[in-house]
Amino acid sequence: MSESTTIELGGEEYLVQREGDALRLGRQVGGDTVWLDDIEVSALPGPAREALERGEHSDQTLQTSLLGVVQAEVDRGA
């Protein structure tokens, strides 16, 4: 399993972890990691994929894409 990286999205801290062709997005809750969603890297816009490959987690395009996933989780009530 890959190591996770902490990033800030919309003022909140999230974990991202690359697992092959998927990117896991999660949160720390009470010392445990709760994974919200797995995102197919190929589904990200080109500039977001490029930023991910470079390890630039602060890239605006990547963060906007990941915020969309977070918002979808909120909308679903997760």
N, C-alpha and C positions, 0 to 999 in steps of 0.2 A: 504494500500500500504506500502511496506517496505521502509526503509530508504536507500538512495544510499550511496555508498562509492567511494571516488576518488582514482584512481590508476594511475600509470604511465606506459604507454606502448610505447615503441619505442621513448621515449623522449617527449611524448605528454600526457596530462591528459585526462582521460576518467572516466565516472561514470559507476559503476556496481550496479545493484539492483536485488535482488533475489525476484521472485514472484512465489511461489509454486515450480513447476518443471521447471521453466524457469529462465534464467538469462538475464536481459536486459543490453545492452551495449550502452552507449550514450556519448554525449559531451555537454558541456556548450557553448552556442552560444548567445552572447548578453544578458546574464542574463536568457535565457531560456534553458531548456534541450531538446536536439534533440536526440531521441532514434534511434540508427542506426540499431539495430537488436535484436531479442529475440533468445536466444540459449537454446535448450533443454539441461538441465543439464545432462541427461542420454547420450547425444551425446559426451560429453567431455571424454577424456581418464581417466581411473581410478585414476591415481595420481592427475590429475587436479581436479576431483570431490572431492577427499579427502582433498586437500588443500582448496577448497572452503568451505567444511563443517567445517574445522578448522578455517576458517576466515583468512587464510594466503594468502592474495591477492598478496604478493610479490613472491610467489612460482614460480619458473621458468617454470614448466610444465603448470600451469594455465595461466601464462602470454603468453607463446608461443601459446597456444590454442586461447586465446583472440586476439592476434596479427594476427592470421590467419583470424579471423572474420573481423578485421579492414582492412586487405589487400584485402579481398574479396569485401568490401564496396568500397575501392579505385578503384579496378579493374572494378566494375560496374558503377563507376562514381557518387557515392552517395555523 
